[in-house]
């Protein structure tokens, strides 16, 4: 599954299909931190690399923490977290690079995987944004870092928001609703609220200068499509992880 507007960048939104994991992690769980057998996850990641034509030994993954830390990935980072948890980039929810041949992987199971690409500077980022990260503005801050560190032209940045919980399936409490200034993304639901995560991220990207016509949003909701995606809420907290992987070719 791919975004249509990302010419010049190889990328793939993974699904849970066609892997070796079993039980709540069946079939292609890519998460090493969720209780699945490590050997199965390693096989799933190798399958992903083989099918998409990237080098598994160059893959970079993060130890995601639902924060807003952003890591710039250099060639020296190649392979960190590819087949183990311990060596992954610590405490980071967004990865950016301009290096060719270094795939970056972000994992989700209800949160939004976000892909950003500036075609002229050939800089891209993968971002993990649940409601915490979205409220903290991680998408917009990643755009700012692409501009300030790499000299990217924000007006040309392409943004893709991948499969994540739809508003009807993302219920939050009043304490969460209170810290969201963009009230247009909230809908009352009894004593709680329904949060439009896609809408919140889109507003953040636009505020950072990304053009509306350059933002593509997937309409898939993991909880509504258990045949394709893992869902933390839909599987009562025991679920594998799918994600988005991207890399620059030489």
N, C-alpha and C positions, 0 to 999 in steps of 0.2 A: 504494500500500500504506500503510495507516494503523493506528495503535493505536486500539483500540476505546473506551478509557476517557477520552479527552482531549476531552471536550465543552468548547467555549469557546475552543479554540485550533486554528487552521488549521495543518496539518502534512502532510508527505508523505515517506515513505521512497521514494527513487527506485530505479529498476532500470536495467539497462544497455540496455533495449530502446528502440526508437523514437527513434534519434538519427542523426547524420550522420557520426560518426567511423568509421574503418575499421581493419582489422588487429586487433591485440590490444586496441585501444581501442573496437572496435565494440560498441554503436552509440551509446549516450549516455554517453560519458565526460564528467565534469564537472570533472576535474582539469587545471589549467593547468601543472602542475609535473612531469608524467610523460612528456613527450616527444611528446605528441600535437600536431597542428596547432592553433595558437591560434584560428584562425578557426572551426574545427570545434567547439572547446570553447565558444566564445562563442555559436555557433548553438545548441548543446545547452542552454546555460543560458537562452537566450532562449525556446526551446521549453518548458522547464520552467516559466518564468514565465508564458508565455501559457496553458499548459494548466491552471495552478493559480490564475491570477488575481491574481498579485502583480506589483509594479512592479520590473522588473529593475534600474532605476536606484537602487533603495533597498536592494538586496541587500548583505549584509555577509558576507565570508568571512575565513578566517584562514590564516596561514602556519603550519600545524601541525608540531610538532616532537617528538611523543611525550613531552611533558613534563607538567607539571601547572599551568602558568600559566593563569589564568582572567581574561578581559577583560570589563569592564562596558561595554556598548555604549550610547552616547548618540545623540541625533538627529543630531549633527554627524558621526557615523561613517557615516551612510547612504551606500551606494554603494561603500564601500571593498572592493576586491577583487572587485567584481561581474563585471567583464569583463577584469581584468588581475591578475597576480600581485603586482606591485610595491607596490600600494597596500593590499593586504590587511593585516589586523591581524597584527602581527609576533609570532612565537614564542608562540602561544597555542593551547591545545587545548580551550578551553571559552569559549563566548560567552553572556552573560546580558543581558537587557534587560527593561524594562517599557514600552517605547515601542511605540505602535501603528504598523502599516504598515511596519515595518522587518524584513524576513525575514532570518533567520540560517541559514547553511549550514555544515554540518560534513561532511567527506568521509572515506570509508573504503574499504578493499578487503581485509577480514579482521578489522580492529579493530572494536570495538563503537561504533556511533553511539547516543548516549543522549539522550533527551528528558526534560526536567523541567519541570513546570508547577504553579504555585500559583494556583488559580482565584480566590481572594478578593482577593489583591494584584495579580493579573494580571501575574505575573512568570514568565518562562520562560527556559530555558537549553538549548543544544545542546552536547554533550560528545563528544570523541573519546577513546576509551580502548582502547589495545592493552594487552599485558601490562605494559608499563612504566608506563603511566598508571594502570592498575588497581592495580598494586602500590603506586604512589605515593598512591593514594586520591583521584584527581581527582574521582570522582563524589561522594564524601562531602564533599570540600572545596567543591565547587560548591554543594551543599545548604547548607553552613554559611554561605557567602557570601550566598546567597539569604535566609537567616534574618537574618544580622547587618547586611547593607547595606540590604535592602529590607523587613525586618520580616516576612518570610514565616512562616507557621505550618507547621512541618515536617510535622506530622501530616496536613495536607491536600495535601501535595505528591504529584503523580502522576508516576510514573517509568516510562519505556519503554526497554527495552534492545533495540536493533534487530539485524538479521542480522549475525552475526559467527562466527568459527571455532568449531565445536563442539569438545568436549573430545577427541574421537577424532582430530581434525585439527590440534590445537595441541600439538605436541611441543616441549618446552623441555629445556635442559640442566640438569645438577645445580646449576650456579652460579645459575640462575634459581630453581629449586625451593628452594634454601637461603634465599633472601631473602623467601619467601612464608610468613608465620607461620600462615596458615589452611591447614593440611595437608589438610583435608577436601576441598579443591578440586584436589588432586593425585592422580594414579594412576600407579603405576610402569609403565614401558614399556621393558623391557630395561634398558639403561644410562641411559635418559632417563626423562622424566616427561610425562604428558599433563595439561594445565592446563584446568580448567573456567573459562573467562573469564567466562561469564555468571554462574556461581555466585560468583566472586570479587567481581564488581561488585555483585551482589545483597547479599552480606554487608556490603560497604562502605556501601551505601545504608541498610540496616537499622541499622547502627551509628551512622549519622548521624541516625536517628530516622524515616526513611521507613517507613510501615506496609506490612507484607507484602501486604495486600490492594490496595495502591495501586501495586504493581510488576507491570508486564506485560513478558513476555520473549518475543521472537520465536524460533521454533525453526528458522528458516532458517539454513543454513550456506553461505556464499558458495562455498567450495570444492566442496561437493556440488551446488550449483545454478548452474553456469556459464551456463545459459540466462537466468538472471535477474540475476546479480551478478558483478562483477569480483572476482577473488581473487588477491592478490599471491603467495601460496604456490602456488595452483593453476595460475597462469600463469607460474611460474618467474621472478617478479620484474618482469615487464613487463606491466602491467595498467592499465586506466583506473580511475576512482574513481566510486562511487555515493555516496549520502549521505542525510542527513535535513535538510529545510528546514522552518522553522516561522515563523509570524508571528501577531501579534495584530491582529485587525480593529478598526476604530473602533467 
